[in-house]
Amino acid sequence: MTMKHEAYSTHAGDKTKKKVSCKDMGGTCDATFEGNYQEVMDIGWDHVKEHHPEFVEKAMKMTEEERKKWYADFDHAWVSAGVIE
């Protein structure tokens, strides 16, 4: 599944390097991911597929409104995340 981030997030093109956790992305563990928005989304999705397959099933069934809410929650976490120099 490929997420069309730009359709849901105003930060999709953000090249700022940041560090976020699985929990920041709505997950349940403390794994961390570093990179720009697209890199974090790609790394995070690979992590979710490997470690949290139950979320993959949930994500595949999300309604448009649920998807928008997930992105809004993640965008809030992205804005709050620390910048990596």
N, CA, C and O atoms as a CHARMM CRD file, in Angstrom:
* protein
*
  340
    1    1 MET  N      0.83900  -1.18300   0.00000 PROA 1      0.00000
    2    1 MET  CA     0.00000   0.00000   0.00000 PROA 1      0.00000
    3    1 MET  C      0.88000   1.24000   0.00000 PROA 1      0.00000
    4    1 MET  O      1.80000   1.34800   0.81000 PROA 1      0.00000
    5    2 THR  N      0.61000   2.15700  -0.88200 PROA 2      0.00000
    6    2 THR  CA     1.33800   3.41300  -0.93400 PROA 2      0.00000
    7    2 THR  C      0.40700   4.51800  -0.49600 PROA 2      0.00000
    8    2 THR  O     -0.67400   4.70300  -1.05600 PROA 2      0.00000
    9    3 MET  N      0.83800   5.24500   0.50800 PROA 3      0.00000
   10    3 MET  CA     0.02400   6.34200   0.99800 PROA 3      0.00000
   11    3 MET  C      0.33100   7.59400   0.17100 PROA 3      0.00000
   12    3 MET  O      1.49500   7.88100  -0.10800 PROA 3      0.00000
   13    4 LYS  N     -0.68500   8.32300  -0.21300 PROA 4      0.00000
   14    4 LYS  CA    -0.50900   9.57500  -0.93900 PROA 4      0.00000
   15    4 LYS  C     -0.48700  10.70000   0.08300 PROA 4      0.00000
   16    4 LYS  O     -1.48300  11.38900   0.30300 PROA 4      0.00000
   17    5 HSD  N      0.67600  10.86600   0.70000 PROA 5      0.00000
   18    5 HSD  CA     0.80900  11.80800   1.80800 PROA 5      0.00000
   19    5 HSD  C      0.35700  13.21900   1.44200 PROA 5      0.00000
   20    5 HSD  O     -0.30100  13.89300   2.23400 PROA 5      0.00000
   21    6 GLU  N      0.71600  13.66200   0.23600 PROA 6      0.00000
   22    6 GLU  CA     0.38900  15.02800  -0.15300 PROA 6      0.00000
   23    6 GLU  C     -1.11200  15.26700  -0.20600 PROA 6      0.00000
   24    6 GLU  O     -1.55400  16.41400  -0.13000 PROA 6      0.00000
   25    7 ALA  N     -1.89500  14.22200  -0.33300 PROA 7      0.00000
   26    7 ALA  CA    -3.34800  14.36700  -0.35500 PROA 7      0.00000
   27    7 ALA  C     -3.91000  14.62700   1.04000 PROA 7      0.00000
   28    7 ALA  O     -5.03100  15.11500   1.18100 PROA 7      0.00000
   29    8 TYR  N     -3.13400  14.30200   2.06200 PROA 8      0.00000
   30    8 TYR  CA    -3.63300  14.40100   3.43300 PROA 8      0.00000
   31    8 TYR  C     -2.82700  15.34100   4.32700 PROA 8      0.00000
   32    8 TYR  O     -3.33700  15.83300   5.33300 PROA 8      0.00000
   33    9 SER  N     -1.58200  15.58600   3.96600 PROA 9      0.00000
   34    9 SER  CA    -0.70000  16.32400   4.86900 PROA 9      0.00000
   35    9 SER  C     -0.11900  17.56700   4.22200 PROA 9      0.00000
   36    9 SER  O      0.30600  17.53900   3.06700 PROA 9      0.00000
   37   10 THR  N     -0.10500  18.65000   4.97100 PROA 10     0.00000
   38   10 THR  CA     0.54900  19.86500   4.49400 PROA 10     0.00000
   39   10 THR  C      2.06600  19.79200   4.68500 PROA 10     0.00000
   40   10 THR  O      2.79000  20.67900   4.23300 PROA 10     0.00000
   41   11 HSD  N      2.54600  18.75000   5.34500 PROA 11     0.00000
   42   11 HSD  CA     3.97400  18.59800   5.61400 PROA 11     0.00000
   43   11 HSD  C      4.64400  17.58600   4.69200 PROA 11     0.00000
   44   11 HSD  O      5.82700  17.29300   4.86700 PROA 11     0.00000
   45   12 ALA  N      3.92500  17.04900   3.72100 PROA 12     0.00000
   46   12 ALA  CA     4.43700  15.97000   2.87300 PROA 12     0.00000
   47   12 ALA  C      5.75100  16.32000   2.19100 PROA 12     0.00000
   48   12 ALA  O      6.58800  15.43800   2.00300 PROA 12     0.00000
   49   13 GLY  N      5.95500  17.55600   1.82300 PROA 13     0.00000
   50   13 GLY  CA     7.19000  17.95900   1.14900 PROA 13     0.00000
   51   13 GLY  C      8.26100  18.47600   2.08600 PROA 13     0.00000
   52   13 GLY  O      9.30000  18.95500   1.63100 PROA 13     0.00000
   53   14 ASP  N      8.02600  18.38900   3.38700 PROA 14     0.00000
   54   14 ASP  CA     8.96700  18.92100   4.37800 PROA 14     0.00000
   55   14 ASP  C     10.28000  18.14300   4.32100 PROA 14     0.00000
   56   14 ASP  O     10.29800  16.92700   4.51200 PROA 14     0.00000
   57   15 LYS  N     11.38300  18.85400   4.05600 PROA 15     0.00000
   58   15 LYS  CA    12.71000  18.22600   3.96500 PROA 15     0.00000
   59   15 LYS  C     13.49200  18.34600   5.27400 PROA 15     0.00000
   60   15 LYS  O     14.63300  17.89100   5.36500 PROA 15     0.00000
   61   16 THR  N     12.87500  18.96100   6.28700 PROA 16     0.00000
   62   16 THR  CA    13.51900  19.08100   7.59400 PROA 16     0.00000
   63   16 THR  C     13.72000  17.69400   8.17600 PROA 16     0.00000
   64   16 THR  O     12.80000  16.87600   8.16300 PROA 16     0.00000
   65   17 LYS  N     14.91800  17.42200   8.68900 PROA 17     0.00000
   66   17 LYS  CA    15.19600  16.13400   9.30800 PROA 17     0.00000
   67   17 LYS  C     14.72200  16.17100  10.75500 PROA 17     0.00000
   68   17 LYS  O     15.05800  17.08000  11.51300 PROA 17     0.00000
   69   18 LYS  N     13.93400  15.16500  11.12000 PROA 18     0.00000
   70   18 LYS  CA    13.40600  15.08700  12.47100 PROA 18     0.00000
   71   18 LYS  C     13.49300  13.66400  12.98300 PROA 18     0.00000
   72   18 LYS  O     13.76800  12.73300  12.22500 PROA 18     0.00000
   73   19 LYS  N     13.25800  13.50400  14.27200 PROA 19     0.00000
   74   19 LYS  CA    13.23500  12.19200  14.90300 PROA 19     0.00000
   75   19 LYS  C     11.87900  12.01000  15.55500 PROA 19     0.00000
   76   19 LYS  O     11.47100  12.82300  16.38600 PROA 19     0.00000
   77   20 VAL  N     11.17200  10.94100  15.18200 PROA 20     0.00000
   78   20 VAL  CA     9.86500  10.64600  15.76500 PROA 20     0.00000
   79   20 VAL  C      9.83700   9.18800  16.20300 PROA 20     0.00000
   80   20 VAL  O     10.64900   8.37600  15.75900 PROA 20     0.00000
   81   21 SER  N      8.90700   8.87500  17.06500 PROA 21     0.00000
   82   21 SER  CA     8.79400   7.49800  17.54900 PROA 21     0.00000
   83   21 SER  C      7.57600   6.81900  16.92600 PROA 21     0.00000
   84   21 SER  O      6.71000   7.46400  16.33600 PROA 21     0.00000
   85   22 CYS  N      7.54100   5.52500  17.07500 PROA 22     0.00000
   86   22 CYS  CA     6.37800   4.75200  16.64900 PROA 22     0.00000
   87   22 CYS  C      5.13400   5.31000  17.35100 PROA 22     0.00000
   88   22 CYS  O      4.07200   5.43800  16.74100 PROA 22     0.00000
   89   23 LYS  N      5.28100   5.63500  18.62900 PROA 23     0.00000
   90   23 LYS  CA     4.14200   6.19500  19.37800 PROA 23     0.00000
   91   23 LYS  C      3.68500   7.51900  18.77500 PROA 23     0.00000
   92   23 LYS  O      2.48700   7.80200  18.73100 PROA 23     0.00000
   93   24 ASP  N      4.65500   8.34800  18.30000 PROA 24     0.00000
   94   24 ASP  CA     4.28600   9.60900  17.64700 PROA 24     0.00000
   95   24 ASP  C      3.41200   9.36100  16.42000 PROA 24     0.00000
   96   24 ASP  O      2.57000  10.18400  16.05900 PROA 24     0.00000
   97   25 MET  N      3.63300   8.20400  15.78800 PROA 25     0.00000
   98   25 MET  CA     2.89300   7.86500  14.57700 PROA 25     0.00000
   99   25 MET  C      1.60900   7.10500  14.90000 PROA 25     0.00000
  100   25 MET  O      0.93100   6.60000  14.00600 PROA 25     0.00000
  101   26 GLY  N      1.28600   7.03100  16.19000 PROA 26     0.00000
  102   26 GLY  CA     0.06300   6.35200  16.61000 PROA 26     0.00000
  103   26 GLY  C      0.28700   4.89800  16.96800 PROA 26     0.00000
  104   26 GLY  O     -0.67100   4.15800  17.19400 PROA 26     0.00000
  105   27 GLY  N      1.55000   4.47800  17.02200 PROA 27     0.00000
  106   27 GLY  CA     1.87800   3.09000  17.32600 PROA 27     0.00000
  107   27 GLY  C      1.97400   2.81400  18.81300 PROA 27     0.00000
  108   27 GLY  O      1.56400   3.61900  19.64900 PROA 27     0.00000
  109   28 THR  N      2.52600   1.65500  19.11400 PROA 28     0.00000
  110   28 THR  CA     2.53500   1.20200  20.50600 PROA 28     0.00000
  111   28 THR  C      3.91800   0.96100  21.07900 PROA 28     0.00000
  112   28 THR  O      4.03800   0.59600  22.24900 PROA 28     0.00000
  113   29 CYS  N      4.97600   1.15600  20.28600 PROA 29     0.00000
  114   29 CYS  CA     6.31700   0.87700  20.81900 PROA 29     0.00000
  115   29 CYS  C      7.20100   2.12000  20.77100 PROA 29     0.00000
  116   29 CYS  O      6.79700   3.16500  20.26000 PROA 29     0.00000
  117   30 ASP  N      8.39800   1.99300  21.30400 PROA 30     0.00000
  118   30 ASP  CA     9.30500   3.13100  21.42200 PROA 30     0.00000
  119   30 ASP  C     10.34200   3.21200  20.30400 PROA 30     0.00000
  120   30 ASP  O     11.29000   3.99000  20.41200 PROA 30     0.00000
  121   31 ALA  N     10.18900   2.43600  19.23800 PROA 31     0.00000
  122   31 ALA  CA    11.11800   2.51200  18.10600 PROA 31     0.00000
  123   31 ALA  C     11.14500   3.94500  17.58700 PROA 31     0.00000
  124   31 ALA  O     10.11700   4.62200  17.58400 PROA 31     0.00000
  125   32 THR  N     12.31300   4.41200  17.14800 PROA 32     0.00000
  126   32 THR  CA    12.41600   5.77800  16.63200 PROA 32     0.00000
  127   32 THR  C     12.86000   5.75500  15.17900 PROA 32     0.00000
  128   32 THR  O     13.53700   4.83200  14.72700 PROA 32     0.00000
  129   33 PHE  N     12.46000   6.79000  14.46600 PROA 33     0.00000
  130   33 PHE  CA    12.76200   6.94200  13.04800 PROA 33     0.00000
  131   33 PHE  C     13.29000   8.34900  12.82300 PROA 33     0.00000
  132   33 PHE  O     12.77900   9.31100  13.39600 PROA 33     0.00000
  133   34 GLU  N     14.32000   8.46500  11.98100 PROA 34     0.00000
  134   34 GLU  CA    14.91000   9.76200  11.68700 PROA 34     0.00000
  135   34 GLU  C     14.89300  10.00800  10.18600 PROA 34     0.00000
  136   34 GLU  O     15.11600   9.09600   9.39000 PROA 34     0.00000
  137   35 GLY  N     14.62500  11.24900   9.81600 PROA 35     0.00000
  138   35 GLY  CA    14.66100  11.62800   8.41100 PROA 35     0.00000
  139   35 GLY  C     13.68200  12.74300   8.13200 PROA 35     0.00000
  140   35 GLY  O     13.06800  13.29700   9.04300 PROA 35     0.00000
  141   36 ASN  N     13.54300  13.06700   6.84100 PROA 36     0.00000
  142   36 ASN  CA    12.54400  14.06700   6.48200 PROA 36     0.00000
  143   36 ASN  C     11.17000  13.38400   6.48800 PROA 36     0.00000
  144   36 ASN  O     11.07400  12.18200   6.73900 PROA 36     0.00000
  145   37 TYR  N     10.14300  14.12600   6.22000 PROA 37     0.00000
  146   37 TYR  CA     8.78000  13.60400   6.33400 PROA 37     0.00000
  147   37 TYR  C      8.60300  12.31600   5.53200 PROA 37     0.00000
  148   37 TYR  O      8.12600  11.31100   6.05900 PROA 37     0.00000
  149   38 GLN  N      8.99000  12.34900   4.25600 PROA 38     0.00000
  150   38 GLN  CA     8.80400  11.17600   3.40100 PROA 38     0.00000
  151   38 GLN  C      9.61600   9.98800   3.90200 PROA 38     0.00000
  152   38 GLN  O      9.12100   8.86100   3.91700 PROA 38     0.00000
  153   39 GLU  N     10.85900  10.23000   4.31000 PROA 39     0.00000
  154   39 GLU  CA    11.70200   9.14500   4.82100 PROA 39     0.00000
  155   39 GLU  C     11.09700   8.51800   6.07800 PROA 39     0.00000
  156   39 GLU  O     11.06500   7.29500   6.21400 PROA 39     0.00000
  157   40 VAL  N     10.62200   9.35400   6.98400 PROA 40     0.00000
  158   40 VAL  CA    10.01600   8.84900   8.22000 PROA 40     0.00000
  159   40 VAL  C      8.75600   8.04400   7.89800 PROA 40     0.00000
  160   40 VAL  O      8.52500   6.99300   8.49500 PROA 40     0.00000
  161   41 MET  N      7.95600   8.52100   6.97700 PROA 41     0.00000
  162   41 MET  CA     6.75000   7.77900   6.60600 PROA 41     0.00000
  163   41 MET  C      7.11200   6.42600   5.99200 PROA 41     0.00000
  164   41 MET  O      6.47900   5.41700   6.30100 PROA 41     0.00000
  165   42 ASP  N      8.12200   6.40000   5.12900 PROA 42     0.00000
  166   42 ASP  CA     8.53300   5.14700   4.48500 PROA 42     0.00000
  167   42 ASP  C      9.12700   4.17000   5.50000 PROA 42     0.00000
  168   42 ASP  O      8.75700   2.99600   5.52500 PROA 42     0.00000
  169   43 ILE  N     10.04200   4.65300   6.33100 PROA 43     0.00000
  170   43 ILE  CA    10.67100   3.81000   7.35800 PROA 43     0.00000
  171   43 ILE  C      9.61600   3.34400   8.35900 PROA 43     0.00000
  172   43 ILE  O      9.58300   2.17800   8.75300 PROA 43     0.00000
  173   44 GLY  N      8.75900   4.27500   8.76000 PROA 44     0.00000
  174   44 GLY  CA     7.71000   3.95100   9.72300 PROA 44     0.00000
  175   44 GLY  C      6.75400   2.90200   9.18100 PROA 44     0.00000
  176   44 GLY  O      6.35800   1.99000   9.90900 PROA 44     0.00000
  177   45 TRP  N      6.37500   3.01800   7.91000 PROA 45     0.00000
  178   45 TRP  CA     5.45400   2.05100   7.32700 PROA 45     0.00000
  179   45 TRP  C      6.10500   0.67000   7.25300 PROA 45     0.00000
  180   45 TRP  O      5.45300  -0.34000   7.52200 PROA 45     0.00000
  181   46 ASP  N      7.39300   0.62200   6.88900 PROA 46     0.00000
  182   46 ASP  CA     8.10800  -0.66600   6.87900 PROA 46     0.00000
  183   46 ASP  C      8.12900  -1.27600   8.28100 PROA 46     0.00000
  184   46 ASP  O      7.93000  -2.47900   8.44700 PROA 46     0.00000
  185   47 HSD  N      8.37200  -0.43600   9.28400 PROA 47     0.00000
  186   47 HSD  CA     8.37700  -0.89300  10.67800 PROA 47     0.00000
  187   47 HSD  C      7.01000  -1.45200  11.06900 PROA 47     0.00000
  188   47 HSD  O      6.91300  -2.51700  11.67700 PROA 47     0.00000
  189   48 VAL  N      5.96900  -0.72700  10.71500 PROA 48     0.00000
  190   48 VAL  CA     4.60600  -1.15100  11.06300 PROA 48     0.00000
  191   48 VAL  C      4.27800  -2.48600  10.40200 PROA 48     0.00000
  192   48 VAL  O      3.70500  -3.37100  11.03800 PROA 48     0.00000
  193   49 LYS  N      4.63800  -2.63300   9.13200 PROA 49     0.00000
  194   49 LYS  CA     4.35100  -3.89700   8.43400 PROA 49     0.00000
  195   49 LYS  C      5.04600  -5.06900   9.11700 PROA 49     0.00000
  196   49 LYS  O      4.49100  -6.16500   9.19500 PROA 49     0.00000
  197   50 GLU  N      6.26300  -4.83800   9.61200 PROA 50     0.00000
  198   50 GLU  CA     7.01700  -5.91700  10.23700 PROA 50     0.00000
  199   50 GLU  C      6.60600  -6.18400  11.68400 PROA 50     0.00000
  200   50 GLU  O      6.50800  -7.33800  12.09900 PROA 50     0.00000
  201   51 HSD  N      6.36500  -5.12100  12.45100 PROA 51     0.00000
  202   51 HSD  CA     6.16300  -5.26800  13.89400 PROA 51     0.00000
  203   51 HSD  C      4.72400  -5.09300  14.37500 PROA 51     0.00000
  204   51 HSD  O      4.39100  -5.52400  15.47900 PROA 51     0.00000
  205   52 HSD  N      3.88200  -4.47800  13.57900 PROA 52     0.00000
  206   52 HSD  CA     2.50900  -4.19400  13.99900 PROA 52     0.00000
  207   52 HSD  C      1.51400  -4.52300  12.88100 PROA 52     0.00000
  208   52 HSD  O      0.78200  -3.64100  12.43100 PROA 52     0.00000
  209   53 PRO  N      1.48100  -5.77500  12.43100 PROA 53     0.00000
  210   53 PRO  CA     0.60500  -6.12600  11.30300 PROA 53     0.00000
  211   53 PRO  C     -0.87400  -5.85300  11.57100 PROA 53     0.00000
  212   53 PRO  O     -1.65400  -5.67900  10.63500 PROA 53     0.00000
  213   54 GLU  N     -1.25700  -5.81500  12.84100 PROA 54     0.00000
  214   54 GLU  CA    -2.66300  -5.52300  13.15400 PROA 54     0.00000
  215   54 GLU  C     -3.03400  -4.10400  12.72700 PROA 54     0.00000
  216   54 GLU  O     -4.17900  -3.84900  12.35600 PROA 54     0.00000
  217   55 PHE  N     -2.06400  -3.17300  12.77700 PROA 55     0.00000
  218   55 PHE  CA    -2.35000  -1.80300  12.33100 PROA 55     0.00000
  219   55 PHE  C     -2.46500  -1.74300  10.81400 PROA 55     0.00000
  220   55 PHE  O     -3.25800  -0.96600  10.28200 PROA 55     0.00000
  221   56 VAL  N     -1.68100  -2.55700  10.11300 PROA 56     0.00000
  222   56 VAL  CA    -1.76400  -2.58100   8.65400 PROA 56     0.00000
  223   56 VAL  C     -3.18400  -2.94100   8.23300 PROA 56     0.00000
  224   56 VAL  O     -3.75700  -2.30900   7.34500 PROA 56     0.00000
  225   57 GLU  N     -3.74500  -3.96200   8.87900 PROA 57     0.00000
  226   57 GLU  CA    -5.12500  -4.35600   8.57400 PROA 57     0.00000
  227   57 GLU  C     -6.09000  -3.20700   8.84700 PROA 57     0.00000
  228   57 GLU  O     -6.99900  -2.94400   8.05900 PROA 57     0.00000
  229   58 LYS  N     -5.88100  -2.53000   9.97000 PROA 58     0.00000
  230   58 LYS  CA    -6.74000  -1.39800  10.33200 PROA 58     0.00000
  231   58 LYS  C     -6.59000  -0.26700   9.30900 PROA 58     0.00000
  232   58 LYS  O     -7.58200   0.31800   8.87500 PROA 58     0.00000
  233   59 ALA  N     -5.34700   0.03400   8.92800 PROA 59     0.00000
  234   59 ALA  CA    -5.08700   1.12800   7.99000 PROA 59     0.00000
  235   59 ALA  C     -5.72500   0.86000   6.62900 PROA 59     0.00000
  236   59 ALA  O     -6.23100   1.77300   5.97800 PROA 59     0.00000
  237   60 MET  N     -5.69200  -0.39100   6.21300 PROA 60     0.00000
  238   60 MET  CA    -6.25800  -0.74700   4.91800 PROA 60     0.00000
  239   60 MET  C     -7.78100  -0.55300   4.89600 PROA 60     0.00000
  240   60 MET  O     -8.37400  -0.39800   3.82900 PROA 60     0.00000
  241   61 LYS  N     -8.39900  -0.56200   6.06500 PROA 61     0.00000
  242   61 LYS  CA    -9.86000  -0.43900   6.15300 PROA 61     0.00000
  243   61 LYS  C    -10.31500   0.96100   6.57300 PROA 61     0.00000
  244   61 LYS  O    -11.51100   1.19700   6.74800 PROA 61     0.00000
  245   62 MET  N     -9.36600   1.88900   6.73500 PROA 62     0.00000
  246   62 MET  CA    -9.72400   3.22900   7.19100 PROA 62     0.00000
  247   62 MET  C    -10.64900   3.91700   6.18800 PROA 62     0.00000
  248   62 MET  O    -10.47800   3.81500   4.97300 PROA 62     0.00000
  249   63 THR  N    -11.61800   4.60800   6.73800 PROA 63     0.00000
  250   63 THR  CA   -12.46300   5.46100   5.90100 PROA 63     0.00000
  251   63 THR  C    -11.67600   6.72900   5.58800 PROA 63     0.00000
  252   63 THR  O    -10.61900   6.97100   6.17000 PROA 63     0.00000
  253   64 GLU  N    -12.18100   7.51100   4.69400 PROA 64     0.00000
  254   64 GLU  CA   -11.53400   8.77500   4.34900 PROA 64     0.00000
  255   64 GLU  C    -11.40300   9.66900   5.58100 PROA 64     0.00000
  256   64 GLU  O    -10.36300  10.29400   5.78600 PROA 64     0.00000
  257   65 GLU  N    -12.43800   9.73200   6.39000 PROA 65     0.00000
  258   65 GLU  CA   -12.40300  10.56000   7.60100 PROA 65     0.00000
  259   65 GLU  C    -11.38400  10.03300   8.61000 PROA 65     0.00000
  260   65 GLU  O    -10.68100  10.82000   9.24400 PROA 65     0.00000
  261   66 GLU  N    -11.29700   8.72000   8.76400 PROA 66     0.00000
  262   66 GLU  CA   -10.30800   8.13600   9.68500 PROA 66     0.00000
  263   66 GLU  C     -8.88300   8.41300   9.20000 PROA 66     0.00000
  264   66 GLU  O     -7.99200   8.70200   9.99800 PROA 66     0.00000
  265   67 ARG  N     -8.68200   8.32200   7.88500 PROA 67     0.00000
  266   67 ARG  CA    -7.35500   8.59800   7.31700 PROA 67     0.00000
  267   67 ARG  C     -6.96700  10.06400   7.54300 PROA 67     0.00000
  268   67 ARG  O     -5.83200  10.36200   7.91500 PROA 67     0.00000
  269   68 LYS  N     -7.91300  10.96700   7.31700 PROA 68     0.00000
  270   68 LYS  CA    -7.64900  12.39600   7.54200 PROA 68     0.00000
  271   68 LYS  C     -7.29900  12.65100   8.99800 PROA 68     0.00000
  272   68 LYS  O     -6.39500  13.43500   9.28600 PROA 68     0.00000
  273   69 LYS  N     -7.99900  12.00100   9.92200 PROA 69     0.00000
  274   69 LYS  CA    -7.71600  12.17300  11.34500 PROA 69     0.00000
  275   69 LYS  C     -6.34000  11.63300  11.68900 PROA 69     0.00000
  276   69 LYS  O     -5.60300  12.26200  12.45000 PROA 69     0.00000
  277   70 TRP  N     -5.97600  10.46800  11.13800 PROA 70     0.00000
  278   70 TRP  CA    -4.65700   9.89800  11.41600 PROA 70     0.00000
  279   70 TRP  C     -3.57000  10.86200  10.94900 PROA 70     0.00000
  280   70 TRP  O     -2.61000  11.11400  11.67900 PROA 70     0.00000
  281   71 TYR  N     -3.71200  11.39800   9.74800 PROA 71     0.00000
  282   71 TYR  CA    -2.72000  12.35000   9.24800 PROA 71     0.00000
  283   71 TYR  C     -2.69100  13.61700  10.08800 PROA 71     0.00000
  284   71 TYR  O     -1.61100  14.14600  10.35200 PROA 71     0.00000
  285   72 ALA  N     -3.82600  14.11300  10.50800 PROA 72     0.00000
  286   72 ALA  CA    -3.85700  15.31300  11.34700 PROA 72     0.00000
  287   72 ALA  C     -3.12800  15.05300  12.66200 PROA 72     0.00000
  288   72 ALA  O     -2.37300  15.90400  13.13200 PROA 72     0.00000
  289   73 ASP  N     -3.34900  13.88200  13.25600 PROA 73     0.00000
  290   73 ASP  CA    -2.65700  13.52400  14.50100 PROA 73     0.00000
  291   73 ASP  C     -1.15700  13.40600  14.26800 PROA 73     0.00000
  292   73 ASP  O     -0.36400  13.89600  15.07200 PROA 73     0.00000
  293   74 PHE  N     -0.75500  12.74900  13.15800 PROA 74     0.00000
  294   74 PHE  CA     0.67300  12.61400  12.88200 PROA 74     0.00000
  295   74 PHE  C      1.29400  13.96600  12.55800 PROA 74     0.00000
  296   74 PHE  O      2.41500  14.24400  12.98400 PROA 74     0.00000
  297   75 ASP  N      0.58900  14.81000  11.81400 PROA 75     0.00000
  298   75 ASP  CA     1.13200  16.13000  11.49100 PROA 75     0.00000
  299   75 ASP  C      1.39800  16.92900  12.75800 PROA 75     0.00000
  300   75 ASP  O      2.39000  17.65200  12.84600 PROA 75     0.00000
  301   76 HSD  N      0.51100  16.79800  13.73600 PROA 76     0.00000
  302   76 HSD  CA     0.73000  17.47600  15.02200 PROA 76     0.00000
  303   76 HSD  C      2.01100  16.94500  15.67300 PROA 76     0.00000
  304   76 HSD  O      2.81600  17.72100  16.18800 PROA 76     0.00000
  305   77 ALA  N      2.19600  15.63000  15.64700 PROA 77     0.00000
  306   77 ALA  CA     3.41400  15.03300  16.20500 PROA 77     0.00000
  307   77 ALA  C      4.64300  15.47600  15.41600 PROA 77     0.00000
  308   77 ALA  O      5.69800  15.71500  16.00400 PROA 77     0.00000
  309   78 TRP  N      4.51900  15.58900  14.08200 PROA 78     0.00000
  310   78 TRP  CA     5.64400  16.01100  13.23800 PROA 78     0.00000
  311   78 TRP  C      6.07700  17.43600  13.59600 PROA 78     0.00000
  312   78 TRP  O      7.26900  17.72100  13.70800 PROA 78     0.00000
  313   79 VAL  N      5.11400  18.31000  13.77000 PROA 79     0.00000
  314   79 VAL  CA     5.42200  19.70400  14.12500 PROA 79     0.00000
  315   79 VAL  C      6.12000  19.75800  15.48000 PROA 79     0.00000
  316   79 VAL  O      7.02700  20.56700  15.68200 PROA 79     0.00000
  317   80 SER  N      5.70700  18.91300  16.39400 PROA 80     0.00000
  318   80 SER  CA     6.27000  18.90200  17.75300 PROA 80     0.00000
  319   80 SER  C      7.61100  18.19500  17.84500 PROA 80     0.00000
  320   80 SER  O      8.34100  18.38500  18.81900 PROA 80     0.00000
  321   81 ALA  N      7.95000  17.38500  16.85200 PROA 81     0.00000
  322   81 ALA  CA     9.17700  16.57700  16.90300 PROA 81     0.00000
  323   81 ALA  C     10.42000  17.46300  16.83700 PROA 81     0.00000
  324   81 ALA  O     10.41200  18.54000  16.24000 PROA 81     0.00000
  325   82 GLY  N     11.48300  16.97700  17.46800 PROA 82     0.00000
  326   82 GLY  CA    12.73500  17.70800  17.47200 PROA 82     0.00000
  327   82 GLY  C     13.46000  17.65200  16.14300 PROA 82     0.00000
  328   82 GLY  O     13.49800  16.60900  15.49000 PROA 82     0.00000
  329   83 VAL  N     14.03000  18.76400  15.74800 PROA 83     0.00000
  330   83 VAL  CA    14.79400  18.84500  14.49400 PROA 83     0.00000
  331   83 VAL  C     16.17700  18.26100  14.73100 PROA 83     0.00000
  332   83 VAL  O     16.79400  18.49100  15.77100 PROA 83     0.00000
  333   84 ILE  N     16.66000  17.49300  13.73800 PROA 84     0.00000
  334   84 ILE  CA    18.00600  16.91900  13.79000 PROA 84     0.00000
  335   84 ILE  C     18.92200  17.82700  12.98600 PROA 84     0.00000
  336   84 ILE  O     18.63200  18.15100  11.83400 PROA 84     0.00000
  337   85 GLU  N     19.99600  18.22600  13.57900 PROA 85     0.00000
  338   85 GLU  CA    20.96600  19.10300  12.89500 PROA 85     0.00000
  339   85 GLU  C     21.83100  18.30200  11.95300 PROA 85     0.00000
  340   85 GLU  O     22.70400  18.86200  11.28900 PROA 85     0.00000
